[in-house]
Amino acid sequence: MKPKILLTLAFFSFISCFQIVGQKPQEVEDVYFPDGDNVQVSVWIDNLEIPWSLVFLPDGRALVSERPGRIRLIENGKLSPEPYMTIPVKHIGEGGLMGLAVHPDFPQKPYIYAMYTYETDGKIFNRVIRIKDNGKNGTFDKVIIDSILGARFHNGGRIKFGPDKMLYITTGEIFKGDLAQNLNSLNGKILRLTPDGEIPLDNPFPNSPVYSYGHRNPQGLAWHPETGDLFESEHGPSGEYGRFGHDEINVIVKGGNYGWPKIIGAGGQPGYIDPIVVWKDATPPSGMTFYKGDLFVATLRSEALIRIKVQKSGKSYKVTRIERWFAFDNRRGKFGRLRDVVVGPDGNLYVLTSNRDGRGNPQPGDDKIYKIVFKK
């Protein structure tokens, strides 16, 4: 063996001594539904460039972010040719324009929120801004939070308002695992702010936007419709510490530590909160939503829309079934990489593809937003 290889193996062996690799907590195995479960799928919007987030406005309009820095307007099911707004982003790797959110009191407070990557003085950061809605376009209003460290990979990027009308923001640890455990860092966290960017008085840490920590690259948020509990999707390791896979679904507890990089999977260690789902093969889950009581999760490499059935069990949840829709196996799906899934005002699901992100195989018309109608 070459000395360099021996050195690398020794490093991984050393690190592994200080890292706990847990098991998958769910007792069920994934089942495949290549055509979904009694649904009809059609293309709603096509010819997008790496769409990341979709939001619907109360007046019937919709907005979709494209990672190179454009917010696009959809009216009456048609994509407007001119951007609603263009933002000067640092479109590099996984960075660029990412999550969108709508003020919970819209249109009385006509604001849209956006998270994006930017560069200044040769350094990369992420920020969340507020945008004033003007109907056909949006204009910058204010910065909500800034100076979140950014990088080519692991920027997080999902923003959503919770039932408490607070803004939740996911941030990645930019491949620097120690940041996830550092409460003085904004990275590897879920942050919580008021709609004006203030720190809520009931946040778990004094004068801090941090709501939970120990996250690697969180990309999805969804609240259970009955309990109000917050669920989160998170990407597991892709080579760090010699580990791969172990993507997660977590139930978020205020102030909770979710283990990265000290624990992978369900480690069962005091002081850390275990995920309710772990996929040992790389799945990476992204945007997600609850629909008719089930959790739907868009996934990237596995190219599946995953439906997870959960039941409240004590203080946590028991997973009773996991279905992989539109997938033939854990690497091939009908529609390619899926970035986000949302419920539309018509009661149907809408799914965004991410086939033009440099990791997919674009088909004619990509990227697309698919409309999923459940048959009666």
Number of C-alpha atoms within 10 A of each C-alpha: 5 6 8 9 10 11 11 13 14 12 13 15 13 12 14 15 8 11 16 18 16 16 17 21 18 18 11 12 11 15 15 19 18 18 16 20 15 10 12 12 15 11 13 15 18 17 13 21 20 23 31 25 27 26 19 17 16 11 10 13 16 19 22 25 29 24 28 21 21 22 26 23 22 20 13 9 12 13 19 13 9 13 20 21 18 18 17 14 20 24 17 15 13 20 25 28 30 32 30 25 23 26 22 20 11 14 13 8 12 17 23 23 24 25 28 28 29 24 15 8 5 7 10 18 19 26 18 24 19 26 21 16 20 11 10 15 16 19 15 15 14 14 15 19 19 13 12 18 21 27 22 16 15 23 32 33 29 26 27 25 22 17 14 9 14 21 23 21 27 32 28 31 30 20 19 14 19 16 24 30 23 14 17 10 17 23 32 34 30 27 23 26 23 17 21 14 18 15 18 16 13 10 18 17 14 11 12 19 25 26 23 25 28 28 29 33 30 32 28 29 29 23 21 18 15 7 8 12 15 17 21 25 28 27 25 29 21 14 9 14 17 14 14 15 19 26 28 25 24 22 23 23 15 15 14 16 20 29 25 25 24 19 20 27 28 24 20 16 12 7 10 17 21 28 28 20 26 25 22 16 15 21 24 29 31 25 29 28 25 21 16 9 14 18 19 27 31 30 27 26 19 24 31 33 29 26 24 20 17 18 12 10 9 7 6 15 17 16 17 13 16 21 21 28 22 21 24 17 15 16 16 16 22 13 23 26 29 31 27 30 28 25 20 17 12 8 13 13 19 20 26 30 30 30 24 17 17 11 11 16 13 17 12 8 11 22 26 24 24 19 22 20 16 14 8 5
